[in-house]
Amino acid sequence: MSAIIYGSDANASAVASALKAESPGRFKLVGFIDKNNQNSTKRILDLPIFLIKKSIPVLMRSKKVVALIIADKSLTKEERLTIVDECIEYGFKVYTLPVVSDWDDEKEISKNIKNFEIQDLLERKPIVLNTDSISSKLKGKSILVTGAAGSIGSEIVRQVLHFNPKKIILLDQAETPLHSLSLEILRLGLSVEVVNVIADVRDYAILERLFITYQPDVVYHAAAYKHVPMMEENPSQAIFTNVLGTKNVADLSNKYHVERFVMISTDKAVNPSSIMGASKRIAEMYIQSKHFKHLKNNSARYTKFITTRFGNVLGSNGSVVPLFTKQIQEGGPITITHPEIIRYFMTIPEACQLVLEACSMGNGGEIYIFDMGKPVKIIDLAKKMIRLAGYQPDKEIKIKIVGLRPGEKLYEELLNDSAQNLTTHHEKITIAVEVCDDFEIVSQQVEELISISYGGNSDMIAAKMKNIVPEYKSMNSVFQTLDIEVKDSYVYTK
């Protein structure tokens, strides 16, 4: 594959040397590009340095190359993204070097040259963590992670391991993914004790035995049902896992004196339009009101209940990126629910880093909101992924609009209309100040909702959820009629 290297410094030269040493060679190098359009009379490794007279794609076409390898580390994020956008627009492949620790090691350089991926297009500034604060909360402690085999739970596990806990308890009902995670940890050769627990957060008795046996100090609660259309069809299951499951883990955390309980929530809990979003909002309300109850009663020893709320994570199980990747591999079409649909994205490691930071800074009762950056139009995301794969959108890979799914919004939100937003010492984390009823009221409503859910009547479940969360308004859902009934009833009583 013929290629040009973007860059003309020592790093670019090291990349060229590494590629020439490859056997078999992946690239036939044609030359270099100097960012400052200088040094055109010089050569590197007997290859020319080209001037950009019009644009990089024009230069690449004139030199008959099909790939650009970005090796210039002085590029700003904006400059890098502009170059990538220009190249993929015209069907050129782009490669990058995300991490190189030793520029004299040709094998390491060669190994790290990879295709530019959608995660790279959405990358943001690295997060700076307060590692001392996090370490003080986790080092030498017993940590329980529910939903540990999931995309978020497993990354929390990986990051917690960096802080030398004494014991980590991995709880999930999915046997094979949990086994895979356990083997991954075993290969690291760490001294931490790893406990695998196949269990369901709905089962209070099994959970209680776990708490008695392993006595966790910190709980990260990531177990949840998350797929919006699936929960529209199965409201009772959303309640049993997202509400009852959270209640069980939270109640036991408090009963057995867990220091910190961190719930992983979602932007879909804000002004919810779906069963899933409303179930997560009710779970938020339960643990937040529980914290303030103990604070109000001056309990001698109580758990700090903390909520973290963020949007979509790139590459998580069932998210659009792996779905689009699979659809592209199958030749299309890529299916999009609506041409105007917009979502916030962050990477899984980034989200989990902020979860650990929020856990360390929280005093309890907070709902932490993560800075999700700029929203991304899903149709633009799809087109970029198609181009990165080397195809032309709507020609080689079709994009098909299939309509909004039940409960789906065009735009997600991170803050309720009536909530205030407070800053913290971390620039990417703020606190939503949500109005919260007394625990006795919330607890009674939750008990009633769980009881109704055992009856299995979806309309009754949804109606009760709307009673608990007044801002819950169904979208593109069979439960929209319940909103009309509530509105008509309100008008009539007036």
C-alpha positions in Angstrom: 0.0 0.0 0.0 1.6 3.3 -1.0 1.7 6.0 1.7 2.9 9.4 2.7 4.0 10.2 6.3 2.6 13.4 7.8 5.5 14.9 9.7 9.1 15.6 9.1 10.8 15.5 12.5 12.7 12.8 14.3 9.4 10.9 15.2 8.4 10.8 11.5 11.9 9.5 10.6 11.6 6.8 13.3 8.2 5.8 11.9 9.6 5.5 8.4 12.6 3.4 9.6 10.2 1.1 11.4 8.0 0.6 8.4 11.0 0.0 6.1 12.2 -2.7 8.6 8.9 -4.6 8.5 8.8 -8.0 6.9 6.6 -8.3 5.0 6.2 -4.6 4.5 2.7 -3.1 4.8 3.5 0.2 3.2 5.5 1.5 0.2 6.6 5.0 1.5 6.6 7.8 -1.1 7.6 10.7 1.0 6.8 13.1 3.9 4.7 16.1 4.5 6.0 19.1 6.4 3.3 20.9 8.4 5.0 24.2 7.9 5.6 23.7 4.1 9.3 24.0 4.5 12.4 21.8 3.8 11.2 20.8 0.4 14.8 20.7 -0.8 15.7 18.2 1.9 15.2 14.5 2.1 14.6 12.0 4.9 15.9 8.4 4.5 16.3 9.3 0.8 12.6 10.2 0.5 11.3 13.7 -0.6 9.5 16.2 1.6 6.4 17.5 -0.2 4.8 20.9 -0.1 1.0 21.2 0.3 0.1 23.6 -2.5 -3.7 23.0 -2.4 -4.8 20.3 0.0 -3.5 17.0 1.3 -6.0 14.9 -0.8 -4.9 16.7 -4.0 -1.2 16.0 -3.1 -2.0 12.3 -2.3 -3.9 11.9 -5.6 -1.0 13.5 -7.6 1.5 11.2 -5.9 -0.7 8.1 -6.5 -0.8 7.2 -2.8 -3.8 5.7 -1.0 -2.8 6.2 2.7 -1.7 8.9 5.1 0.3 8.0 8.3 0.0 10.8 10.9 3.3 10.9 12.8 3.4 14.6 13.7 2.8 14.9 17.5 2.7 18.7 17.4 -0.7 18.7 15.6 -3.6 20.1 17.7 -6.7 18.0 18.0 -8.5 20.3 15.6 -5.7 20.1 13.0 -5.6 16.3 13.2 -9.4 16.0 12.8 -9.4 18.4 9.8 -6.8 16.3 8.1 -8.6 13.1 8.8 -11.9 14.5 7.6 -10.4 15.7 4.4 -8.7 12.4 3.7 -11.6 10.1 4.4 -14.0 12.4 2.4 -12.0 11.5 -0.7 -11.6 7.8 0.2 -8.0 7.8 1.5 -7.0 5.6 4.4 -5.6 7.2 7.5 -3.3 5.6 10.1 -2.1 7.0 13.4 0.2 6.1 16.4 -1.8 6.5 19.6 0.9 5.4 22.0 4.7 5.0 21.5 6.9 4.9 24.7 10.2 4.2 23.0 10.9 5.9 19.6 14.1 3.9 19.2 12.2 0.6 19.3 11.2 -0.1 15.7 9.0 -3.1 16.6 7.0 -1.0 19.1 6.5 1.8 16.6 5.4 -0.7 13.9 3.0 -2.5 16.3 1.3 0.8 17.3 0.6 2.1 13.8 -3.1 1.4 13.4 -6.2 2.4 11.4 -7.7 5.7 12.4 -11.0 4.7 14.2 -14.1 6.5 15.1 -12.9 6.7 18.7 -10.0 8.7 17.5 -12.3 11.2 15.7 -14.2 11.8 18.9 -11.2 11.8 21.2 -10.9 14.5 23.8 -8.2 15.8 26.2 -6.9 13.2 28.5 -8.5 13.2 32.0 -6.3 14.2 34.9 -7.3 12.2 38.0 -6.7 12.9 41.6 -5.0 9.6 42.1 -4.1 10.2 45.8 -7.7 10.8 46.7 -8.9 7.7 44.7 -6.1 5.6 46.2 -7.1 6.5 49.7 -10.6 5.3 49.1 -9.6 2.0 47.4 -6.2 0.8 48.5 -6.4 -2.2 50.7 -10.2 -2.2 50.6 -12.7 -4.8 49.5 -14.5 -3.6 46.4 -17.8 -5.0 45.0 -18.8 -4.3 41.4 -22.2 -5.4 40.3 -22.7 -5.9 36.6 -19.0 -6.6 36.6 -19.0 -8.4 33.3 -20.7 -5.6 31.3 -18.9 -3.0 29.3 -18.9 -0.3 32.1 -18.6 -2.7 35.0 -15.6 -4.5 33.5 -13.8 -1.3 32.9 -14.4 -0.1 36.4 -12.9 -3.4 37.6 -9.8 -2.8 35.4 -9.3 0.7 36.7 -9.9 -0.2 40.3 -7.2 -2.8 40.1 -4.6 0.0 39.5 -5.3 1.2 43.1 -4.3 -2.0 44.8 -7.5 -3.1 46.5 -7.2 -6.1 48.9 -10.2 -7.9 47.3 -12.5 -7.4 44.4 -15.8 -9.1 44.2 -17.2 -9.5 40.6 -20.9 -10.0 40.6 -22.9 -10.7 37.4 -25.5 -13.1 36.1 -23.7 -13.6 32.8 -21.5 -16.6 33.3 -19.3 -16.5 30.1 -18.4 -12.8 30.1 -17.6 -13.0 33.9 -15.4 -16.0 33.3 -13.6 -14.1 30.5 -13.0 -11.1 32.8 -11.7 -13.4 35.6 -9.2 -15.0 33.2 -8.1 -11.5 32.0 -7.4 -10.4 35.6 -5.6 -13.7 36.3 -3.2 -13.1 33.5 -2.1 -9.8 35.1 -0.5 -11.7 37.9 -1.7 -9.3 40.6 -1.8 -10.0 44.4 -5.4 -8.9 44.7 -8.0 -11.6 45.7 -10.6 -12.0 43.0 -14.0 -13.4 43.9 -16.5 -14.4 41.2 -20.1 -14.4 42.1 -22.8 -15.6 39.7 -25.9 -13.9 41.1 -28.8 -11.6 40.3 -29.2 -8.3 42.1 -32.9 -9.1 42.4 -32.1 -11.9 44.8 -31.9 -10.3 48.3 -31.0 -13.5 50.1 -28.0 -14.3 47.9 -26.8 -10.7 48.0 -27.0 -10.7 51.8 -24.9 -13.8 52.1 -22.3 -12.1 49.8 -22.2 -9.0 52.0 -21.9 -11.1 55.2 -19.1 -13.2 53.7 -17.0 -10.6 51.9 -17.8 -7.4 53.8 -17.2 -4.9 50.9 -16.0 -1.4 51.8 -17.0 0.2 48.5 -19.8 -0.8 46.0 -19.9 0.2 42.3 -23.4 -0.6 41.2 -23.4 -1.0 37.4 -25.9 -3.8 37.0 -28.9 -2.7 35.0 -31.1 -3.3 32.0 -30.3 -0.5 29.5 -31.8 -1.1 26.1 -34.7 1.4 25.7 -36.9 -0.6 23.2 -36.5 -3.9 25.1 -37.7 -2.3 28.4 -40.7 -0.7 26.6 -41.8 -4.3 25.9 -40.8 -5.6 29.4 -41.6 -2.9 32.0 -41.7 -5.3 34.9 -38.2 -6.5 34.2 -36.9 -3.0 34.1 -38.4 -2.5 37.6 -37.1 -5.8 39.0 -33.5 -5.1 37.9 -33.1 -1.3 37.8 -35.3 -0.4 40.8 -35.6 -3.5 43.0 -32.0 -4.5 42.2 -30.7 -1.1 43.2 -32.8 -1.1 46.3 -31.5 -4.5 47.4 -27.8 -3.5 46.9 -28.3 -0.1 48.5 -30.2 -1.4 51.5 -27.6 -4.1 52.1 -24.8 -1.6 51.6 -26.2 0.5 54.4 -27.0 -2.5 56.7 -23.5 -3.9 56.5 -21.7 -0.5 56.8 -20.3 -0.1 53.3 -18.4 3.2 53.1 -19.4 4.3 49.6 -22.1 3.2 47.2 -21.7 4.5 43.6 -24.6 4.0 41.2 -24.0 4.2 37.5 -27.0 6.1 36.0 -27.7 7.6 32.6 -28.7 10.8 30.8 -31.9 8.9 29.9 -33.0 9.4 33.5 -33.4 13.1 32.8 -36.9 14.1 31.7 -37.3 10.4 30.8 -39.2 9.4 27.7 -38.9 5.7 28.3 -39.5 2.9 30.8 -35.8 2.4 31.1 -35.0 6.1 31.7 -37.8 6.4 34.3 -36.7 3.2 36.1 -33.2 4.7 36.4 -34.6 8.0 37.7 -36.6 6.2 40.3 -33.4 4.3 41.4 -31.6 7.6 41.6 -34.4 9.0 43.8 -34.3 6.0 46.1 -30.6 6.1 46.9 -30.5 9.9 47.1 -33.4 10.1 49.5 -31.9 7.2 51.5 -28.6 9.2 52.0 -30.4 12.3 53.1 -32.5 10.3 55.6 -29.4 9.1 57.4 -27.9 12.5 57.2 -31.0 14.1 58.7 -31.1 11.5 61.5 -27.4 12.0 62.3 -26.8 8.3 62.0 -23.5 7.4 63.6 -22.3 5.3 60.7 -24.0 5.5 57.3 -23.1 4.8 53.7 -22.3 7.7 51.4 -24.7 7.2 48.4 -23.4 8.7 45.2 -24.9 8.8 41.7 -22.9 9.3 38.4 -24.9 10.2 35.3 -23.5 10.2 31.8 -24.5 9.6 28.2 -23.5 7.0 25.6 -20.1 5.3 25.8 -18.3 4.3 22.6 -18.1 0.6 22.0 -20.3 -0.5 24.9 -22.4 -3.6 24.4 -25.3 -2.9 22.0 -24.3 0.7 21.3 -24.3 2.2 17.8 -20.5 1.9 17.1 -20.3 -1.9 17.2 -23.7 -2.1 15.5 -22.6 0.1 12.6 -19.3 -1.8 12.4 -21.1 -5.1 12.0 -23.5 -3.6 9.4 -20.6 -2.2 7.4 -18.8 -5.6 7.5 -22.0 -7.2 6.2 -22.2 -4.7 3.3 -24.9 -2.5 4.7 -27.3 -0.9 5.0 -26.5 1.1 8.2 -29.8 1.6 10.0 -30.5 5.0 11.7 -33.7 5.7 13.5 -33.9 9.4 12.5 -31.8 11.8 10.4 -31.7 14.5 13.1 -31.0 12.2 16.1 -28.1 13.5 18.3 -26.2 11.8 21.1 -23.4 12.6 23.5 -20.4 10.2 23.5 -17.4 9.4 25.6 -15.1 6.5 25.7 -15.6 3.7 28.2 -12.2 4.3 30.0 -13.0 8.0 30.2 -16.4 7.4 31.7 -15.0 5.0 34.3 -12.1 7.3 35.2 -14.7 9.9 36.1 -16.7 7.3 38.1 -13.7 6.7 40.2 -13.0 10.4 40.6 -16.7 11.1 41.6 -16.5 8.3 44.1 -13.5 9.8 45.8 -14.9 13.3 46.0 -18.4 12.5 47.0 -19.8 13.3 50.4 -23.0 11.5 49.6 -26.4 12.5 48.1 -24.8 14.0 45.0 -25.8 13.3 41.4 -22.6 13.8 39.5 -22.8 14.8 35.8 -19.9 14.2 33.4 -18.9 16.7 30.7 -19.9 14.8 27.6 -18.3 17.3 25.1 -20.1 18.2 22.0 -23.2 16.2 20.8 -22.7 14.1 17.7 -25.2 13.7 14.9 -25.6 10.0 14.5 -25.9 10.2 10.7 -22.6 12.0 10.5 -21.1 9.4 12.8 -22.3 6.7 10.4 -20.9 8.5 7.3 -17.5 8.8 8.9 -17.4 5.2 10.0 -18.3 4.2 6.4 -15.5 6.4 5.0 -13.0 5.1 7.6 -13.8 1.6 6.4 -12.9 2.6 2.9 -16.4 2.9 1.4 -18.6 5.7 0.0 -21.8 6.5 2.0 -25.0 6.0 0.1 -23.1 4.4 -2.8 -21.3 1.4 -1.6 -22.9 1.3 1.8 -26.5 2.6 2.1 -27.9 4.5 5.0 -31.5 3.5 5.8 -33.8 5.6 8.1 -36.0 3.2 10.0 -37.9 5.5 12.4 -37.5 6.3 16.1 -37.8 3.2 18.3 -40.3 3.1 21.3 -39.2 5.4 24.1 -36.4 7.0 22.0 -35.7 10.8 22.1 -34.1 12.9 19.4 -31.9 14.6 22.0 -30.7 13.4 25.3 -30.2 15.7 28.3 -28.0 15.5 31.4 -29.8 18.0 33.6 -33.5 18.3 34.6 -35.2 21.6 33.6 -35.7 22.5 37.2 -32.3 21.4 38.5 -29.3 23.6 39.3 -25.8 22.7 38.2 -22.9 23.2 40.6 -19.2 23.1 39.7 -16.6 20.8 41.5 -12.9 20.9 41.6 -12.8 18.7 38.5 -13.5 20.6 35.3 -15.3 17.6 33.7 -17.6 16.9 36.7 -20.6 19.0 37.9 -23.3 18.3 40.4 -27.0 18.3 39.6 -29.1 19.6 42.5 -32.3 17.7 42.1 -35.4 18.1 44.3 -35.8 15.0 46.3 -38.8 13.8 48.4 -38.3 12.4 51.9 -37.2 8.8 52.0 -40.4 7.6 53.6 -42.4 8.9 50.6 -40.0 7.6 48.0 -39.6 4.2 49.7 -43.4 3.7 49.9 -43.8 4.6 46.2 -41.0 2.2 45.3 -42.6 -0.6 47.3 -45.9 0.0 45.6 -44.3 0.0 42.1 -42.5 -3.3 42.8 -45.7 -4.8 44.0 -47.6 -3.7 40.9 -44.8 -5.1 38.7 -45.3 -8.6 40.1 -48.8 -8.3 38.6 -47.3 -7.9 35.2 -49.8 -5.2 34.0 -47.6 -2.9 31.8 -50.1 0.0 31.8 -50.4 -0.1 35.6 -46.6 -0.2 35.9 -46.1 2.8 33.5 -48.9 4.8 35.2 -47.3 4.3 38.6 -43.9 5.3 37.2 -45.4 8.5 35.8 -46.9 9.2 39.2 -43.5 8.9 40.9 -41.7 10.8 38.1 -44.1 13.5 36.9 -41.6 14.7 34.2 -41.7 11.2 32.6 -43.5 11.7 29.2 -43.5 8.7 26.9 -42.3 9.2 23.3 -43.1 7.0 20.3 -44.6 4.5 22.8 -47.8 2.7 23.6 -47.7 4.4 27.0 -48.2 7.8 25.4 -52.0 7.3 25.9 -51.4 7.4 29.7 -50.0 10.9 29.4 -53.1 12.0 27.6 -55.3 10.4 30.2 -53.4 12.2 33.0 -53.6 15.5 31.2 -57.4 15.1 30.5 -58.0 14.1 34.1 -56.1 17.2 35.2 -58.1 19.5 33.0 -61.4 17.9 34.1 -60.6 18.3 37.8 -59.8 22.0 37.3 
